[in-house]
């Protein structure tokens, strides 16, 4: 089973920081063939959800406080390693992340910038699309809100 931890930036060990940046890079830069600035000065203000399976970091989200990106709290950098994608960890990761945002940031509302192809996945968690598709780093995205 997967085990989740939530840490502030300051609580992350050097190894955890390296692992999460490596996982984000493996998926968002290499796998998705997208050159973008991942380290965007939002990490220090955010909580970091780390998902470990067999002592390996395989899942991650960044919980961003209100006004750092949007005017409400957000979940971003949602990523699972390709080796565990069919095990249901993505849903567990998001359920845990939603719960952590609600607890740590004292809010029910969450806004995400979701990759368009994941619309059905996020809808199954209660997120509702807001607005039209937009390009972010040449990848189709939509804003989705959970109330």
C-alpha positions as CSV (number, residue, x, y, z in Angstrom):
1,X,0.0,0.0,0.0
2,X,1.0,3.6,-0.5
3,X,1.9,5.8,2.4
4,X,1.5,9.6,2.3
5,X,3.3,12.3,4.2
6,X,2.7,16.0,4.1
7,X,5.5,18.4,4.8
8,X,6.3,22.1,4.5
9,X,9.2,23.1,2.3
10,X,11.4,23.6,5.4
11,X,10.5,20.1,6.7
12,X,11.7,18.3,3.6
13,X,14.9,16.5,3.8
14,X,17.5,17.0,1.1
15,X,16.8,13.5,-0.2
16,X,13.0,14.1,-0.3
17,X,13.5,17.4,-2.1
18,X,15.8,15.7,-4.7
19,X,13.3,12.8,-5.1
20,X,10.3,15.1,-5.7
21,X,12.1,17.3,-8.1
22,X,13.4,14.2,-9.9
23,X,9.8,12.7,-10.1
24,X,8.4,16.0,-11.4
25,X,11.2,16.3,-14.0
26,X,10.9,12.7,-15.1
27,X,7.2,13.1,-15.8
28,X,6.6,16.7,-16.7
29,X,9.8,17.4,-18.7
30,X,11.0,14.1,-20.0
31,X,7.9,11.9,-20.4
32,X,5.7,14.8,-21.5
33,X,8.5,16.3,-23.6
34,X,7.8,19.8,-22.2
35,X,10.5,22.3,-21.4
36,X,9.2,24.6,-18.7
37,X,10.4,26.2,-15.5
38,X,9.3,23.8,-12.8
39,X,10.9,25.6,-9.9
40,X,8.7,28.7,-9.9
41,X,9.1,30.1,-6.4
42,X,5.9,28.5,-5.2
43,X,7.5,25.5,-3.5
44,X,8.6,27.4,-0.4
45,X,5.1,28.6,0.5
46,X,3.5,25.3,-0.2
47,X,2.9,22.0,1.5
48,X,4.3,18.9,-0.3
49,X,2.5,15.6,-0.3
50,X,4.8,12.7,-0.8
51,X,3.5,9.2,-1.7
52,X,5.9,6.3,-1.0
53,X,5.5,2.7,-2.2
54,X,8.1,0.1,-1.5
55,X,10.3,2.9,0.0
56,X,10.2,4.8,-3.3
57,X,8.6,8.2,-4.0
58,X,6.0,7.4,-6.6
59,X,3.4,10.1,-6.1
60,X,3.4,13.8,-5.3
61,X,1.3,16.9,-5.2
62,X,2.0,20.5,-4.2
63,X,-0.6,22.2,-2.0
64,X,-0.5,25.9,-2.8
65,X,-2.0,28.5,-0.4
66,X,-4.5,31.1,-1.6
67,X,-3.0,34.1,-3.4
68,X,0.2,32.3,-4.4
69,X,-1.3,31.3,-7.8
70,X,-5.1,31.7,-7.5
71,X,-7.3,33.6,-5.1
72,X,-8.1,30.3,-3.5
73,X,-6.0,27.3,-2.5
74,X,-4.8,25.0,-5.2
75,X,-3.4,21.5,-5.8
76,X,-0.7,21.4,-8.4
77,X,2.2,19.4,-9.8
78,X,0.0,16.2,-9.5
79,X,2.2,13.4,-10.5
80,X,2.5,9.6,-10.3
81,X,5.4,7.5,-11.5
82,X,4.6,5.5,-14.7
83,X,5.3,2.2,-12.9
84,X,2.3,2.7,-10.5
85,X,-0.3,4.4,-12.7
86,X,-2.7,1.4,-13.0
87,X,-2.7,0.8,-9.2
88,X,-5.2,3.6,-8.3
89,X,-2.6,5.7,-6.5
90,X,-3.6,8.8,-8.4
91,X,-7.1,8.8,-6.9
92,X,-5.7,8.0,-3.4
93,X,-3.2,10.9,-3.9
94,X,-5.9,13.4,-4.8
95,X,-8.3,12.3,-2.0
96,X,-5.5,12.7,0.5
97,X,-4.4,16.0,-1.0
98,X,-8.0,17.4,-0.9
99,X,-8.3,16.4,2.7
100,X,-5.0,18.0,3.6
101,X,-5.9,21.3,1.8
102,X,-9.2,21.4,3.7
103,X,-7.5,20.7,7.0
104,X,-4.3,22.7,6.7
105,X,-5.7,25.7,4.8
106,X,-9.1,25.7,6.4
107,X,-11.0,25.9,3.1
108,X,-13.5,23.8,1.2
109,X,-12.8,25.4,-2.2
110,X,-9.9,24.3,-4.3
111,X,-8.9,25.4,-7.8
112,X,-6.7,23.4,-10.1
113,X,-5.2,23.9,-13.6
114,X,-5.8,20.4,-14.9
115,X,-4.4,18.9,-18.1
116,X,-7.4,18.6,-20.4
117,X,-7.0,14.8,-20.9
118,X,-7.5,14.3,-17.2
119,X,-10.9,16.1,-17.1
120,X,-12.9,12.8,-16.4
121,X,-10.5,11.8,-13.6
122,X,-10.8,15.2,-11.8
123,X,-14.6,15.3,-12.4
124,X,-14.8,11.9,-10.7
125,X,-13.4,13.6,-7.6
126,X,-16.0,16.4,-7.7
127,X,-14.1,19.1,-9.6
128,X,-16.2,21.1,-12.1
129,X,-14.7,22.8,-15.2
130,X,-14.6,26.6,-15.3
131,X,-14.0,28.4,-18.5
132,X,-12.5,27.3,-21.7
133,X,-9.3,25.3,-22.6
134,X,-6.1,27.2,-22.5
135,X,-2.5,26.4,-23.3
136,X,0.1,26.2,-20.6
137,X,3.6,25.3,-21.7
138,X,2.0,24.1,-25.0
139,X,-0.2,21.6,-23.2
140,X,-4.0,21.9,-23.1
141,X,-5.3,22.8,-19.6
142,X,-8.6,23.7,-18.0
143,X,-9.4,25.3,-14.7
144,X,-11.5,23.1,-12.4
145,X,-13.0,24.0,-9.0
146,X,-14.0,21.8,-6.1
147,X,-16.5,23.5,-3.7
